[in-house]
Amino acid sequence: MGRAADARGNRRLRARGLFQRFPHGLLLVGEERRVVSLNDKGRELLALDERRAESASLTCCELICRTIDRQVRIGAPCVTRRVLATGDPLPELEIEVRGRGRRRAVSVSAARVDAEDVRVLFQLRPGTGARRPGRAIADPPGGEDRPRLRIETLGRVRVEVGGQRRGGDWLDQRPGLLLKYLVCRRRGIAASDQIAEALWPDAAPHEARASLRHYVHVLREKLEPGRPKRASRSFITTQRGGYRLDAEGVWIDADEFERLAQDGLRAFAEGELELAVAVLEDAVRLCEGDFLADHPDAEWALEERERLHHLAARAYAALVEVRLATGDLKSAAGYSRRLADLEPLDVDVQRQFIEICMKQGRRSDAARRYGLLRERTLREFGEEPNFELSDLAG
């Protein structure tokens, strides 16, 4: 018995040595998504500090699944649960990992193993950086190989198909307005009558509907020139008396921003501050301006613009709070300024930014911002701010 036990122990030691020396990153996950082991290469690729990597309470979602879920939809937010539920391995995909002041591309795959206390094995390798983060390297069987429509809406609208720009005057004309309207109604079907009324308010109903059909055709030509008339898929689909964007073929920065912001705010609420900051910083990096900023007076865009505006304000407010709590006054000032620009009439937001300026010794900036706030509140509300500049400690 003693010799058998020694032999088993020696095998475990040899296996442990091979695990650590394996040229690729290995992450072993057991019951309840608990991380059983992570080798040194995996720790390096995921940019983890030693204390966090050795935490006994780590889960696969904390280490990698949330990053995957932010960058690619795999049908489930947890890779381990997906692999265990389907029995199928996760096709190799490339993600972008951020940590230790840098970004890196990492290739990830996962498979079910069911060995002793291990249920799923993740393999991590350095990525090429040449693929868009989150795009599968080996697509699942049956995947359709077609270009993707990419629409940037936070700021001035930009459109790409398969990595090729689709710019031009058309974006500010009827075809472009139709595309932007469909972006605003992207969570459902936009009824033809509603589109016609929004874009051709002064036309007779039958004329507006005829114009709509014409410009749907023009828009498809702008996005997919040379597309066969009877092709099975289009970025603009016709459904039950209306039109919608094909969710599987279209990427919209507003959706990515919303997903990141909500994930970051959830982590913030749960006290996972390091994760919250990383995710929220990725979210606000997408905010180059208001939603459909090149159409500030379009009534049909107002509701979505306000919703995303409010979400951005919450994201910036959380970043300010975390950065102040950690003593990073410089970063807090940057995020506070952006929040103050978003909310020019919110006295509490303006006061916070002015106070941060005072703490940094930027008294001229503080006085200038206070003067602007005073002018705005007098003009809009007929009253001065509820605090004096002298109330704030420098």
Buried (B, 14 or more C-beta within 10 A) or exposed (E): EEEEEEEEEEEEEEEEEEBEEBEBBBBBBBEEBBBBBBBBBBBBBBBBEEEBBEEEEBBBBBBBBBBBBBBBEBEBBBBBBBBBEEEEBBBBBBBBBBBEEEEBBBBBBBEBEEEEEBBBBBBBBBBEEEBEBBEBBEEEEEEEEBBBBBBBBBBEBBBBBEEEEBEEEBBEEBBBBBBBBBBBBBEEBBBBBBBBBBBBEEBEEEEBBBBBEEBBEBBBEBBBEEEEEEEEEBBBBEEEEBBBBEEEBBBBBBBBBBBBBBBBBBBBEEEBBEBBBBBBBBBBEBBEEBBBBBBEEBEBBBEBBEEBBEBBBBBBBBBBBBBBEEEBBEBBBBBBBBBBEBBEEBBEBBBBBBBBBBBBEBEEBBBEBBEEBBEBBEEEEEEEBEBEBEEBEE
